[in-house]
Amino acid sequence: MRFKAEIDVMPLDALLDPQGKAVTGSMETIGLGSIDGVRVGRHVRLFVEANSAQDAESKVEEACKKILANQIMESYSYSIEEA
């Protein structure tokens, strides 16, 4: 079976996010000063071949832990559906 995973990786809330801070600062410059607290992360979409949804989730979890997210500095969340 083929599954699609949508993964979001974000900096931990306790850590400084220089990109988010820069974007937040730019909001006021373009007249959107009411927007603040911007955090910039990344979105990853991948496809995985697996025997079941549980097997696909296990593979996605392993990919997140081993390569897609630095768990010291980032958190991640994902959703999986049949492709």
Backbone torsions as a table, in degrees:
resi	resn	phi	psi	omega
1	MET	NA	153.5	-179.8
2	ARG	-113.9	133.2	-178.9
3	PHE	-125.4	150.0	175.2
4	LYS	-111.2	131.2	177.0
5	ALA	-114.7	134.8	174.3
6	GLU	-112.0	117.6	-172.6
7	ILE	-119.9	131.8	174.0
8	ASP	-113.3	128.5	178.2
9	VAL	-118.4	125.7	-176.7
10	MET	-131.1	150.1	174.2
11	PRO	-65.5	146.8	177.9
12	LEU	-61.1	144.1	-178.0
13	ASP	-59.0	-31.7	-177.0
14	ALA	-74.5	-11.3	-176.0
15	LEU	-103.7	150.0	175.0
16	LEU	-63.8	139.4	177.2
17	ASP	-120.1	90.9	-176.4
18	PRO	-57.8	-39.2	178.4
19	GLN	-64.9	-44.5	178.5
20	GLY	-61.8	-40.8	179.1
21	LYS	-63.4	-42.4	178.7
22	ALA	-63.5	-43.0	179.4
23	VAL	-66.4	-41.9	177.9
24	THR	-58.4	-44.8	178.7
25	GLY	-62.4	-34.4	-179.9
26	SER	-72.8	-24.6	-179.1
27	MET	-59.4	-43.8	179.8
28	GLU	-64.6	-37.8	-179.6
29	THR	-60.0	-34.5	-178.7
30	ILE	-98.9	16.2	175.5
31	GLY	84.9	18.2	-179.8
32	LEU	-118.3	45.4	-177.6
33	GLY	-62.3	-15.5	179.0
34	SER	-77.8	-6.3	177.0
35	ILE	-97.6	127.2	177.5
36	ASP	-147.5	177.1	178.1
37	GLY	68.3	29.5	-179.2
38	VAL	-68.6	133.2	173.2
39	ARG	-121.6	132.6	-178.1
40	VAL	-109.3	125.9	177.5
41	GLY	-129.8	-150.9	177.3
42	ARG	-143.9	156.5	179.9
43	HIS	-118.0	132.4	179.7
44	VAL	-123.5	131.5	173.1
45	ARG	-116.2	132.5	177.3
46	LEU	-143.6	161.2	177.6
47	PHE	-117.0	141.9	-177.4
48	VAL	-137.1	137.3	172.6
49	GLU	-90.4	127.6	-178.7
50	ALA	-153.5	159.5	-179.1
51	ASN	-76.9	-22.9	-178.5
52	SER	-155.4	169.3	177.0
53	ALA	-63.1	-37.4	179.2
54	GLN	-65.0	-40.2	177.8
55	ASP	-65.3	-41.7	177.7
56	ALA	-62.6	-43.1	179.8
57	GLU	-62.4	-40.7	178.6
58	SER	-61.2	-42.5	179.5
59	LYS	-67.5	-41.4	178.7
60	VAL	-65.6	-42.5	178.2
61	GLU	-59.0	-44.1	179.2
62	GLU	-63.8	-42.2	178.7
63	ALA	-62.5	-41.0	179.0
64	CYS	-63.5	-46.9	-177.2
65	LYS	-68.5	-36.4	-172.5
66	LYS	-91.2	-28.3	-173.7
67	ILE	-141.2	-32.7	-172.1
68	LEU	-83.1	-27.2	-177.7
69	ALA	-132.6	138.6	172.1
70	ASN	-91.4	102.1	-171.3
71	GLN	-65.9	-14.6	175.9
72	ILE	-72.7	-32.1	-174.3
73	MET	-118.9	-11.6	-172.5
74	GLU	-135.0	154.9	170.6
75	SER	-115.6	163.1	178.4
76	TYR	-143.5	155.6	172.8
77	SER	-144.0	156.9	-178.6
78	TYR	-153.0	161.1	171.3
79	SER	-131.2	149.1	-178.3
80	ILE	-130.7	137.4	176.0
81	GLU	-144.2	159.8	177.2
82	GLU	-66.4	138.8	-179.6
83	ALA	-99.6	NA	NA
